[in-house]
Amino acid sequence: MRLSLDTREVGRVTIVCCNGRIIAGEESESLLAHVAWLLRDRRAIVLHLGDVEFIDSSGLGTIARSLTSTRQVHGDLKLCNVPERIRKVLELSQLTKLFDAHESEEEAVAAFYRPGTRTEATVPTGPSVLCLDGNADVLAYLRELLRRAGHHVHTTSRRSDALMLMRVTHFDLLLVGPDMTTSPGTQQAFHSACASLPVIELGNDFSTLDAGEAGAGLLEKIEACLKPKTA
């Protein structure tokens, strides 16, 4: 089975789910190239290895090279959901101390949010805002808009990942896009988690409005929403 890479952002962490084999040749090259591409603007990476069927010495070397490349730009790469057979390979290769491995995605994400850990850049000191929207372009726009306004911004496209982030760190405000469908259980847990958190809903037309007008209007809403807490 050829290697496939499913990537998503969870706040300031990028999770790469690897599915298939990590072996010499195209598979190893594609993983190395993918990590290099992420490092253009990301510094916190998690490799989810739960669906990796097989890894050879070249594949293990690729992960080690990816770790080195990430740390060279002052970031870090962690592993999660490492299958027992790969864990044994790490032990036999005496590489268990090289990699920071975690049992779950949430534990790996939480490790990046601990004080003193390597991170992607200097973090703004303003209010912390979590943005949840299914449109990747909208999330990219919100990241730039809010960062330039001095906010500490985190983005994700899944309610389940938003819940994960709310468990590992604090937010002052939540922005939610339209049509965020999910399972009833996740939806109920999400609403419970948001009970004490100010929420601004992005309307269905936010992505189609003039960008300047939409951004200015949103910043005004955010200022009004956070003003009672910062006054």
LUMPA-435578 format. One record per residue (C-alpha): x, y, z. Coordinates in steps of 0.02 Angstrom, whole numbers, plus 32768, in hexadecimal, padded with zeros to 4 digits. Layout:
# LUMPA-435578
NODE     X     Y     Z
NODE     X     Y     Z
...
***
This chain:
# LUMPA-435578
NODE     X     Y     Z
NODE  8000  8000  8000
NODE  8049  80A8  7FCA
NODE  805E  8131  804B
NODE  7FD6  81B5  8057
NODE  7FE1  8251  80C2
NODE  7F47  82A3  810C
NODE  7F73  834C  8157
NODE  7F0C  83BF  81C6
NODE  7F2C  8453  8238
NODE  7EFF  844D  82F0
NODE  7F23  84F9  8333
NODE  7FDD  851A  831C
NODE  7FFF  8460  8305
NODE  7FFD  8404  825E
NODE  7FCB  834C  8266
NODE  8002  82DB  81D7
NODE  7FA9  8232  81D5
NODE  8015  81B4  817A
NODE  7FBD  8120  8129
NODE  8018  8092  80D4
NODE  80D3  806A  80D0
NODE  8167  80DC  80F1
NODE  81EF  808B  808A
NODE  8281  80B7  8019
NODE  8255  8110  7F79
NODE  81BA  8174  7F4F
NODE  8168  815D  7FF9
NODE  81FB  81A0  805E
NODE  8219  822C  7FE2
NODE  8163  8263  7FE8
NODE  8164  826C  80A7
NODE  8206  82CE  80AB
NODE  81C7  8346  8026
NODE  8121  835D  8080
NODE  8176  838B  8124
NODE  81E9  8404  80C7
NODE  814F  8455  8078
NODE  80FB  8467  8121
NODE  8196  84B9  816A
NODE  817E  854F  80F9
NODE  8108  8597  817C
NODE  80EC  8511  8201
NODE  815C  84DC  8290
NODE  80F5  8461  82F9
NODE  80D9  83BA  82A2
NODE  8090  8315  82DD
NODE  80A2  8275  8278
NODE  8010  8200  829D
NODE  8053  8151  8278
NODE  7FBC  80E9  82AC
NODE  7F97  80B2  81FA
NODE  804A  8090  81C4
NODE  8055  7FD8  8193
NODE  8111  7FCA  817D
NODE  81AD  8034  818E
NODE  825B  8006  8150
NODE  8303  8050  8184
NODE  82F9  80D3  80FB
NODE  824C  8107  8136
NODE  828A  8116  81E8
NODE  8319  817F  81A8
NODE  829D  81EE  814E
NODE  8240  8211  81F0
NODE  82E6  8237  8246
NODE  8316  82AE  81B9
NODE  826B  8302  81C6
NODE  8288  831B  8280
NODE  8333  8367  825F
NODE  82EE  83DC  81D9
NODE  8264  8415  824D
NODE  82DA  8439  82DE
NODE  8352  8496  826A
NODE  82CA  851A  8252
NODE  82A6  851E  830F
NODE  820D  84B0  8305
NODE  81E9  8400  833F
NODE  819F  835D  82FF
NODE  8147  82E0  836E
NODE  80FD  8233  8350
NODE  8057  81EE  838B
NODE  7FF3  814C  8383
NODE  8091  80E9  835E
NODE  8063  8032  833B
NODE  80B6  7FB0  83A8
NODE  8118  7F66  8316
NODE  8163  8011  82ED
NODE  8183  8034  83A4
NODE  81EB  7F93  83A9
NODE  824B  7FCD  830F
NODE  8273  8071  836A
NODE  82AD  800F  8402
NODE  831A  7F99  839B
NODE  8363  802E  8340
NODE  8380  8087  83E7
NODE  831F  811D  83A6
NODE  8299  8128  842C
NODE  82F5  81B9  847F
NODE  8304  8219  83DB
NODE  8249  8226  83BC
NODE  81C7  8274  8430
NODE  813B  81F3  841E
NODE  808B  8201  8468
NODE  7FFA  818A  847A
NODE  7F79  81FB  8426
NODE  7F66  8296  83BA
NODE  7F25  82F8  844E
NODE  7FBE  82CF  84B9
NODE  8032  8303  842A
NODE  7FD3  83A6  840D
NODE  7FD2  83CB  84C8
NODE  808F  83B4  84CD
NODE  80A3  8444  8453
NODE  803A  84B4  84C2
NODE  80A5  849C  855D
NODE  810F  8533  858F
NODE  81C1  852D  854F
NODE  81A1  84B9  84BB
NODE  81DE  84DC  840B
NODE  815A  8537  83A6
NODE  8143  8584  82FB
NODE  8163  863B  8322
NODE  8156  86C2  83A4
NODE  80A4  86B8  83E4
NODE  803F  875B  83F2
NODE  8010  878F  84A2
NODE  7F5F  87C9  847A
NODE  7EBB  876B  8497
NODE  7EB9  86B5  8461
NODE  7E3B  868E  83D7
NODE  7E08  85E3  8394
NODE  7DC3  85E3  82E2
NODE  7D5A  854F  82A6
NODE  7D27  8549  81EF
NODE  7D1E  84C5  8168
NODE  7D66  8538  80E3
NODE  7E25  8534  80E0
NODE  7E2E  85DB  8084
NODE  7DC2  862F  8107
NODE  7E33  85EA  8190
NODE  7ECE  862B  8137
NODE  7E7E  86D8  812A
NODE  7E4B  86D7  81E2
NODE  7EFA  86A5  8218
NODE  7F49  8739  81C0
NODE  7EC0  87B4  81EF
NODE  7EC2  878B  82A8
NODE  7F7F  877A  82B8
NODE  7F96  8826  826C
NODE  7F17  8867  82EB
NODE  7F84  8822  8377
NODE  7F1C  8789  83A2
NODE  7F60  86DF  83D2
NODE  7F02  867B  834B
NODE  7EE7  85C0  8337
NODE  7E85  856F  82A9
NODE  7E37  84C6  8286
NODE  7DB5  847D  8210
NODE  7D6A  83F8  8283
NODE  7CFE  8407  831E
NODE  7D56  8370  836A
NODE  7DFE  83C7  8355
NODE  7DB7  8468  839E
NODE  7D82  8403  8436
NODE  7E32  83BC  8443
NODE  7E7C  846A  8440
NODE  7E03  84AA  84C4
NODE  7E3A  841D  8535
NODE  7EF4  8444  8526
NODE  7EF4  8503  852A
NODE  7E8A  859C  8552
NODE  7E2E  860B  84D6
NODE  7DDE  86B6  84EE
NODE  7D6C  86AA  8456
NODE  7D2A  862D  83D8
NODE  7D00  8653  8322
NODE  7C91  85D0  82CE
NODE  7C6B  85C1  8215
NODE  7BC7  8581  81CA
NODE  7B96  84CE  81A3
NODE  7C0C  847C  8220
NODE  7BB6  83D2  8220
NODE  7BF1  834B  8297
NODE  7BB3  82B7  82FC
NODE  7B2F  82DB  8382
NODE  7BA7  82A8  840D
NODE  7C30  831E  83D2
NODE  7BB2  83A9  83B7
NODE  7B6F  8398  8467
NODE  7C1F  8395  84B2
NODE  7C4D  842B  8449
NODE  7BB8  8491  8486
NODE  7BE1  8464  8539
NODE  7C95  849A  8524
NODE  7C5C  8541  84DB
NODE  7BE2  8567  8568
NODE  7C59  85E1  85BE
NODE  7CB3  861D  8521
NODE  7C7D  86B4  84B8
NODE  7C4E  8679  8409
NODE  7C40  86DB  8366
NODE  7BEC  8680  82D6
NODE  7C29  86A5  8227
NODE  7B95  86B6  81B4
NODE  7B7B  8653  8114
NODE  7BAE  86ED  80AF
NODE  7C52  8710  810A
NODE  7CBC  86B8  8086
NODE  7C68  8715  7FF7
NODE  7C67  87C6  803F
NODE  7CE9  8848  8011
NODE  7D82  8810  8072
NODE  7DA6  88BD  80B9
NODE  7CF4  88DA  80F2
NODE  7CE4  882A  813A
NODE  7D87  8839  8198
NODE  7D63  88E6  81DE
NODE  7CB6  88B0  8215
NODE  7CF9  8815  826A
NODE  7D81  8875  82C7
NODE  7CFC  88EC  8308
NODE  7C94  885A  8348
NODE  7D2D  880D  839B
NODE  7D5B  88B0  83EF
NODE  7CAA  88C6  8431
NODE  7CA3  8812  846C
NODE  7D4A  8818  84C9
NODE  7D3C  88CA  850D
NODE  7CE0  889C  85AF
NODE  7D6C  8820  85D9
NODE  7DFC  8897  85B5
NODE  7DB3  8938  85FA
***
